[in-house]
């Protein structure tokens, strides 16, 4: 998935928001007519206009059924959309609806309607359970999952065949043994381990889950330096990094996009990947194999899930109109059209079931299998953006020569506890 937690550093003046904000929020037309403002993220990886076309068709169908309500859509790139919405809100020009990467700060500030204030009961009850939990701030759901994804272990089948690897790994030991065989055949990256700052918080979470733990405990408190988490990074350092099984670029300097590009070039034996990478690699002639993430002693306890969110702002007071529109957005037809067209997974139970049985989407079935029991990052915590950034900047040090994973995880954990106490 695209991502997330975009830095909010550009100034309003630099963006020229005076012009860009005109028309935000509710506008009035003829008596009784309203226009809802929706800001949405662009999912087209090729620079096209498929996202705009999706919303144009959806809103045209909605407006035909709801005379007197119009929906004005502004599509922004993932590089800009979170920042632009944040500055619209700060300027007192909140959109009615935003489809972006994070919701917690707005929920904590009392700026959002909760899901049960907006959605009909059947629609709200139709979300997959892990996504509902991830969309909650202080036990109330504010973030409504718009699209989802999970992660699997990808491998290059041709390189596996060349190395004589007959079965994909199901445990860490099997993964290390496969990486040794790939190294013996001069594979550039036997296992690509991107712990660089671009998306290290995601790679880290996948490994923590496969080691039996995660970022938080059952009470949603951070436990980043737990014994199991330290064991996970001790294993990575000892069994992959020190044995030079992770390639020519140090994990702390390898970003996800570069690891993915190398996989698509046929230079990577194994890595943790998502559906968009599968499609891109196959287009370039890579024969992609994929299995559930191996765990320390067997299958990982959970796959990492990811979701992007849609939310309704209170500022313009149009709860009823927003809710009716979102009920329409979450119809099976619209959910499946968007998810299927972007190699993503549907966030609702009914659309999930339909995709699971659809031959057109058979390549996504392994990802779908992992979704109902997936675990998402703690995005409902307002401290998560700060903690996530700390992980991105520091976790790569845990596997460097001379470093102790326990010390690196401990420092991240102390910062996380301090951020959590300030929530």
N, C-alpha and C positions, 0 to 999 in steps of 0.2 A: 504494500500500500504506500501511498505518498506519505510524506510526513513532516511532521507533526510538531507541536510546541514551537512554532515559528518565533524567532526573536522579534521583540517589539521595539526596535531601536530607531527606526527611521522617523524623522520629524514630520509633523503634519504639513509644514511648509514644503518640505521636499516632495511630498506626494501630491501637492496641489489639491488638497481635499476640499477646498471651497467649491470647486466645480464638481468634484466626484461625489459630494454628499448631497447634492440637490436631488430631491425626489426620494430621499431615504424615508422609511417609515410610511405612515399612512398618508395618502393623498385623497382629496375629495373631488369627485366628479359631479355628475348630476345628483339631485337630491336622493340620498339613500345609497348612492354608489360609493364603493371604497376600492382602493388599490393597496394590496399588501406588497410590501417590499421584501424580497428574498435575495440574500447573498449566498452564493453556492461556490464550491470548489470545482476546479476543472480537473477531470480525471483522464483527459485524452493525452496519452503518452507520446503521441506523434505530432502534436501541435495542431491538430484538427479541431473541428467544432462539434464533435459528437455529444459532448456534455450539454452544450447550448441547444442542440437539436432535441435532446431528450427533454429538457425543461420546456422548450417551446411547445412540443407536442403535448406534454402532460398538462401544462397550464391552459392550452387551447381547449383540450378536452374538459378540463375542470370548469373553465369559464362558460362553456356551452351548457353545462348542467347547473350553473349557479349564476344566473343573471344578476347583475348589480355588483359582482365581485370580480376584480381583475387582480392578477398576480404579476408584478414586474420583477424580472429575474436579472441579477447582475452576477456574471460568472467571472471569478478571479482565479489566478494560478495558485497552486499550493504554496508557492514562495511568498505570496502576498495576502492571502485571504484572511488568515487569523489576525494578522496585524491590522488590516483595513477595518475589519469588524470591530476590533478593540478600539481603534481610534474614532470610529463612528459612534460607538457607545460613549466614549469619553467626551465627545463633542455634543452629546445630547441628541444625536441623530441615529439612534439604534434602528436597525432593520426590524421588521416584524418577525422574520424567520432567518436564521443563519444555519447553513450546513457547512461545518468547519471541523477542526481537529480537537478542540477542547472546550469544555463547558463549565468546569468547576468554579473558576473565579467569578463568572457571572451568577452562578447559583448561590455562591457564598455571599455575594453582594445583594441578593434579593431581587435580581433583575430579570429572572426567568419565571415563566409559568412552570409548574410541575406537570409531569405527564398526565396525572389523573385530573388536572384542571383542563386539559386540552383534548385528550383522546377519548373516544368511546370505549366502553369496557371491553368489547371483543378485540379491538385493535390493540389496546394496551396489554391485554392478556396474551397476545400472540407473539410477543418477542421471546427469543431464546433466552433461557435463564441466565447464562453467564454474561450476556450483554445487558440484561436488566440490572444485574448487580454492579457492573462496571459503570452504568449510567446513573448511579445513585450518589448523592451528596448528603451525608448525615441521614441516611436511611430513606430519603425521598428521591424518586427518579426525576431528574431534570434533563439528562442527556438521552435522547431517543436514538438508538443505533440506526444509521442510515445504510451502511454497508459494512461487511465484515470480511475477515481473512484469517487464516491460520498458517502455521509454518510446518514444513516437513523437511526431512533430510533428502537432499537431491544428490544424485550421483550420475557420472558420465558412464553410460553402459558400455560404450566402446573401450574406454580406458579400463573399466573393470574387466572386460573380456581379455584385453591385452595383458593385464596383470594376473589373470587366472583367478579372479574373485568370483566365485559362483553364486554367492548369496549376499545380499546387502546386510550390513551390520545391524544387530538388534541390541547390542550392549556396548558399553564404552571400550571394553577390551577388544571386541570384534572390530570396532571402528579403528582403534589404534593399529591392529594387525593389518587391516585393509590399507590404511595409510602407508604402512611400511612397504607393502607390496607395490603400491603405486609409486612410492619414492624409488624403489629398485628399478622401475621402468622409466625413470627420469621424468615423471609427471611434475610439472612446474610447481603446482600447489596440490599436494596430496589431500590436505584438508585446508580449505580457506577459512581463516578465523578472523573476521573483521571486527576488531575491537577499537578501531579508530573512532574519532569523535562524531562522525556523521550519524551513526545509528547504533552505537555500542550498547545503549540501554536495552535494545531489543535482543541483540545477540547474547548479552549477559543473561537476560531473563530466560531465554531458551535453555541455556546451560544450567541455570539454577533450578529450573523445573525438572530437568532430566536428572539432576542430582538429588531430587526429593524434597526441595524446599522452594523458596521464591523470595520476593521482596518483602512481603508482609506476613504477619501471623493471622490466626483466626479472628483476632480483634481488630484487624486492619491497621496494626502498628508495624512500623518498619523493623525488620530483623535481618538486615543485609549482611552482617558478619556472623550469622549463625554457624554452628559447627559444620552443618551439612554444606552450607555455601562456601566456607573456607576449604572444605574437602574437595569440592568441585573445582575450584581454581588451583588447588595443589595438584590435582590430577591433570588438568589442562597443561600446566606449566611443565610437569615432570614427564608426561607421556606423549604430548604432542609438540609443544614448543621446543623444549630442550633437545628432543630427538630430531629436530629440524624437519618436522612433518607438516608445517604450516606454510611453507613457501618462502620465497626470497624477501618478502616485505614483512617486517615485524608486525605482529597482530595489532599492536597499539597504534601503528601508522597505516594500517590497511582499512580503508573505508568500504562500506557495503557496496556502493555503486561500482567501485573498482573491482571488488571480488566478483560481483555479478557479471561485469563485463568480461573478466577473465574466464568465467565459467562459459559464457556464450562463445568465447573464442576457442573453447576446447582445452583450456590450460588447467582446469580444476578437476580433481577427482571427486571431491565431495564438499558440500557446504549446506548450510541451512537456508532454505529458500521459500518463496511465496509464488502464487499462481502466475503473476505477470512475468516473472523470470522464466518460468517453464515455457510460456508461449514464445518469449523472445529468443531463448536458447534453441528451441525446436525450429524456429524460422531460420536460424543460422546453421542448421544441420547437426546440432548436438542431439544425440539420442538420450533423453532424460529419463532416469529412473527415480522413483520417489517412494519413501517409506516413512512411517512414524519415527519421530526422533528417538534414537537409542537412549536408554537410561543407564545408570551405574550398574545395575544388575538385571536389566530387562527394559521393556518399553517405558519411556518417560511417563511420569504420573499424570502429566497433562501437556498438551501442546499450548504454545503461546497464541492467544487470540488477539486480534486487533480490530478496532471499530472506529469509524468516523461518525460524527454526531450531527443531529439536527435538533434545533431548539427554538422555542418561542419566547420573544422578549415582551415584557409587560409594558414598556414605555408608552405605546400607542393605544393600549387598552382594548385590543381587538381579540380577546380570548376566543370568542365563539368562531369568528372567521378563520383564525389560525388553526383552531382545532378541527374544523370541518375540512380544511385544505389538507392537513396532515393525515387525517383518516383516509383521504383519497390517495395521497402519496404512498401510504402503506398497503394499498391493495396489492394482491398477488401479481396482477398484470404489471403494475408499475415497478414493484420491487424486482421481479424477475427480469424485466427488460433492462433495468439499470445494472443489476449484478451480472447477468449473463453477458451483457455487452462490454463489461470492463474486467472480466476474469476475476470477479469478486464473489463473495458468498452472501446469500440473503439473510437478513437479521430476524426474519419471522418464521415461526414454526411451519405454517402452511406453505409458504414459498420454498422453504428448505426442503420439505417433503416432495414438492413437485420437481425441484431441481435434481434431487437425489435419484429420481426415477426417470429423468429425461436423458435419452441417449445423446442428445446434442451437447450435454455438459458432462459426459462421462469422465473427461480428463480432470474434473474437479472433485470426483467422488472421494479420493483419499483425503482431500482437505475438508470436505463436508463431514467425513467420519469423525474428524478431530474436533469440530466446532462445538458440539453440545457439551463436551467436558473440558473445553479450553479454559485457560485462565488469562485474564487481561491485566495489563499494568494497572497500578492504582490511580487511574486518571480522575477518580472522584475526589482525591485529596488535593487541596489547593497548593500543598507543598510539592506535589509531584514534578511540576515543571522544573523547579530548582534542584530537586534530588536527581531527576533525569539528567540534567545538565552536568551535575557533579559526576555521575557515573560515566557519561560520555567523555569527559575530560580526563578521568583518572583511572578507569578500570584497566586500561591497557598496561598500566605500570605493574599490575599484579603478576604478569607473566614474564617480566623482563629479568635478565640475569641479575642476581644479587638481591632482588626484591622478595619480600615475604607476602604472599597473598593475604595472610591474616592481618598484617599491618595496613595494607591498602584498603581492604574491605572494612577494617575497623575505622579508618579515617572517614571513609564515605558514610559509614553508619552513624558516626558522631554528628556529621553535618546534617544527615537526614533527621536524626532525633531533634536537633536544634530547630530545623525548619518545621518539623511536625509540631513542636511545642508552640510555635508562633501562629499556627492555623487558627 
